[in-house]
Amino acid sequence: MPFNIEEILDILEQEVRSYQVPVVDLIAVQTNDPYKVLVATILSARTRDEVTATAAARLFAQAPTLEALALLDEETLQRLIFPVGFYKNKSRYLAALPGILAQDFSCQIPSEIDQLITLPGVGRKTANLVRAQGFGKSAICVDTHVHRIMNIWGYVESVTPLQTEMMLRNKLAEKYWIRVNSLLVAFGQQTCRPVSPHCDSCVVSQFCPRIGVTPRKIKPSASSQPTGIKRMISWNVNGLRAIVGKGFLDIVKDLAPDILALQEIKAMPEQLPDAVRELAGYNSYFHSASKKGYAGVAVYSRIAADKVYYGIGDHRFDEEGRVLTLEFSDFYLVNCYFPNARHDLSRLGLKDDFNRALHLFLEDLARHKSVVVCGDFNVAHTEKDLARPAANVMNAGFTAEERQWMDSYVKTGWIDTFRHYNQEAGHYSWWSYRLGARARNIGWRIDYFFVDTASKSRMVDAHIMNEIHGSDHCPVVLDFK
């Protein structure tokens, strides 16, 4: 069936009227103020709309104008906009904004893209959004939803949002330029979601080719739900408190794992919101580092563990919250956050000690029952497990010493579950925040699920959820019976 983009967008125009309006659009409708649109857009980057709306309301109560913003220092701005993502960086951008606008633009918000992108905290997406929503001028704002959905539809075939923008400028009728972002952000947040999209209830499903999409599975009732298969997810969240502001609870609700193992939580349980410390429907277990804001692991399990083991009996690692083990009736779940060897390799020896101590610990457990080991191993095992192996042979995470330990670990019978099902290169679980590495898929596979040899028959499937954002890592999955 031919794909008629104008028909699709007209259908969505009617559909999203009942949806929650993206916060920047809402502010634009309520105020028609380029200053507030600009500030709200800066705040909204990598932040849930609900968090942005609350933070923007607090900020605008203190600084309703650019002149009032100039009177606030960084510390005050941090307090007002917390907990938006990267709030410290954003408070610095906002503190610098009045001075730069006074110096370069006579205290006026510019409307041209090449001028807007010179402002602190403003990239091309932000500039297009401000131009469209703040001034009503033609612009195509391409965020992750627009980029993703246009590729799902096959309307463009692109790798980066910038490529999508350039293609849409040449292909999409100009009358849709301003509103395409609002439509697809609302549609992408509530129906065509990055994880488990609701294809079953989508108003344009009959037109959609669903390129690269795995629709949600409608969960059967409790009485008819298949038994015996447990979905386990491991995720380095790079700060549990930070990811809460990026939709963590909604992501977990959508993924609905039986066991969720987190690494690098960087928090004590008492520092977490109640809804995170005691996640609804789960038993919560934490092994935090003694040092605040550092390392630490956690596990959420629908089934209560029979026993819980904190650490591996070596204070060097146990005080850093590196290993948390849950014992169930027929298997152990071992959640690990391996030390990083550091850029100067100053902790390479310590990491080798950890590797060997953990290996002995796991071998001992495997004598009694099945063992599932997951976590951030901080090493790419083979050249297939990172995008640029030749450039990283001497770097932490790809040294000969770290890879040799992985070789020995596998040779003793431990099974890399993802590689059991997929031998292709190009599948990664961590990307640097720098230079658009994730958009270009310049990454590393350093997050794993392993099982002992005797448990091979219990594996059902394993994969990587690289579509899930919120951290510099993405979740990895094991289905286990």
ZADREN-452420 format. One record per residue (C-alpha): z, y, x. Coordinates in steps of 0.001 Angstrom, whole numbers, plus 500000, padded with zeros to 6 digits. Example, Ala and Ser with C-alpha at 12.3 -4.5 7.8 and 13.67 -1.06 7.14 Angstrom:
507800495500512300507140498940513670
END
This chain:
500000500000500000499030503418501476501999505520502560501871508890500799504424511117502543504212513868499927504941511432497102507859509956499071509430513344499807508999514466496204510806511325495019513613511945497512513856515564496357514953514244492960517080511432494408519289513428496765520235516056494188523233513888493345524087513286497018526571515203499102524814518201500648524795518293504495527399520827505580525050523195507406522785523388504347525811524031502155526964526899504364523433528346504356523332528283500527526827529736500199526494532548502730522875533110503807524473534220507094522664533260510359525936533676512296527763531095510178524782528740510161524605528937513961528321528305514449528426525472511893525436523844513557527109523982516972530246522418515478528294519691513674526826518006516767528138514406516993530639515106514226530958513869510650530129516449507970533613516225506457535200517107509813532690519896510437533303521428507002537078521524507479536857522912511009534260525526510003536467526689507125539437527150509487537309528981512027535590531295509543538950532216508027539867533656511443536392534706512562534128535534509586531891537681511819530565537672515356532839540618516163535897538662515013534799535622517027534784537769520171538532538330519752539436534624519963540164532894523267539214529306524141542676527918523474542717529386519959539202528136519323540172524627520423543059524626517980540881525868515128537965523454515537539817520266516548538982517373515935535213517986515997533450515964518665533545517522522161535731520326520807536635521595524284532993522096525233532232523662521855535151526077522121533752527184525479530307527710523939531768529730521069533891531867523404530796532742525439528502533323522453529434536941521521529013538177525093525615536561525543524375537844522193525581541347523072523914541249526479520597539673525549520048540256521830521928543445520840524576541398518985521953539888516681521274536177516120517667535594517246515292533672514993512800532409517573513200528902519021512677529923522664515398532567522284517867530388520365517802527621522969519104530078525593522411530320523704525358528132524785525555524819522941522135525254521319519448522652521856516087522347520179517445520562517093520087523246516589517565526027517142515203524622514520518045524216512040519237527806512537515692529147512223515112527165509019518483527476507299519623530814508705516352532719508388514171530648506036511397530536508627509119527573509258510763524995511524511118521254511714514622520178512618514525516606513880517908514944514170518594511217514522518052510614510787514642512319510662513554510618513894514770507208512745513455507287509176510023508661510069509654505728512491510935503236509894508233504522507543505623504290510301504672507911509641505176508546513357505518506191516286507753507982518767510535507364521251512406510681521224513256513291518569511159515840520473508105513595520212508805513183516498509013516953516049505704517547517818503987514829515777505341516190512497504157519695513378500626518338513632500808515940510701503261517112508028502295519828505555504147523047506401505627523331502908507889520375503806509006521621507238512230523354506238513447520847503663512538517584505418515727517679507486518002518232504487516316515460502525516395512862505277519899513696506511521302513213503000519130510135502439520002508721505881523735509209505429523975507552502036521051505152501546518842504613504597521863504218506864521594503376510570523626500215509910522925497923506960520638500326505049520764499955501268517172498787500839518215496938497699518928500230495902516425502519497654514159504545495356511247504331497815511673500682498802508338499693497285506524502075499643508582501461502799507256499113505536510846498819506891509767498891510524512621497662512715515071497536509788517708494932508992518772495620505384522353495111504322523300491749502947524934491924499559528300490285499984528902487430497539532091487258495551535154485832497250534775482565495338531184481988496502531288483491499992530347481028502766533371479912504727533845479056508357531656481743509978533564484559511633531792487761512654533327489176515823532454492616517145533387494074520522533053497804521203534114500146523977534861503228521892535573505570524836538602507042523082539772505763519704541076509160518604537772510793519545535626508308517642537690508711514479535993512103514067532583510447514412532842508198511391534689505225512916536337504153509668533067504276507729531277502350510473533910499597510413533726499463506627529948499013506781530067496419509564532931494499507916533791492260510900536349489489510693537584490452514162537025493809515840537920494101519535538010497598521049538210498692524663539098501982526323541105503162523326542882505782525488545819506027523107549271504735522254549571503333518698551903506168517710549211508705518655546757507292516107546303508310512466547937505903510017544555504782508692543538503706512208546867502315513386547083500143510266543439499583509333543183498507505700542506494786505342543323493975508975546205492991511206546376495443514114547257494619517727547394497096520622547874496826524375547866500395525652548018501567529243551277502985530540549326506074531546548522508167528488544882508794527661543684505921529848542137502462529331543857500225526756542557497618524312543057496808520628542115494064518187541859494190514398541792490787512691541569489854509026543588486717509843546982487165511472547255485706514971549680482826515549550634484299518925549761487405520904549674487624524714549784491011526433548151490965529864547594488176532368550841488323534327549789490815537013551459494223536696548555495996538415546332495193535459548862494742532679550206498289533017546640499522532538546252497653529230543352495507530410543705492224528488544925491336524989544798487721523787545163486495520214545815482821519610544609481289516341544830477709515134541624476533516811540626479213519329541754482083521549540226485540521368540546487356524703539700491067524655539134492546528133538474495923529675537476495241533287538277497827535977535464500080537131534767499805540854534267503624540927531400505572542434532819505309545965533607501595545404537256502327546212538389499907543482535917497147544249538625495029545890540974495570542953538247494616540527537557491427542454541270490580542225541124491166538465538000489019538105539607486079539887542953486391538085541258486601534703539038483625535495542108481477536229543765482731533050540719481797530961540321478376532547543933477614531693543417478627528052540241476529527790542239473386528568543926473719525178541320474987522696538146477066522329538077480443524080536054483496523075536069486249525714534729489700524916534788493227526224533440495734528685532938493776531916531706496894533761528936494915535448525279494256534715524789490617535675521075490424536439518139492763536929517252492239533263520567493818532309519825497381533398516839499678533224516666500625536907517969497780539063516343498881542332518038502286542176521486500797541552521883497900543997524661499717545860526281501302542823529418500305540948528606497807538246525655496315540115527033495527543556526398492140545142530120491360544982530416491994541233527254490083540420528279487152542624531494486817540643529483486771537419527289484051538952530337481951539773531831482566536345528681481332534600528314478371536956531738477109535913530410476781532381531093480064530622528213480974528301526805484480527965526221484305524225523606487057524021521513485479526769521765482128525014519688483627522189517689486344523948516180486338527439514291489637527138514952492676529314515493496095527761518580495278525680521528497453526703525018498312525484525865501416527560523957504605528324524974507669530307525450510843528279523287512657530830519575513445530684518939511832527309519441508348528732520077506733525365517026508257523698514931506945526584516803503612526638517780503944530286520864501794529964522990498906531160524170495730529427527811495566530470529485494470527211529620490739526553530808487819524472531381484595526446532568481206525240533644478133527173531224475211527530533027473036525003532579475725522347528794476049522639528249474199519354530422476776517551528075479655518350525924480774515410524288484012516637524787486925519025523179490344519194523591493981520232523955496817517695522238499558519683521679501577516511525422502308516241526459505625517777529828507300518282530458506173521857528451505864525055528664502102524375527396500305521289528973497274519607528041493702520538528322490834518070529119487124518024528988484936514916531286481966515562532255478989513431
END
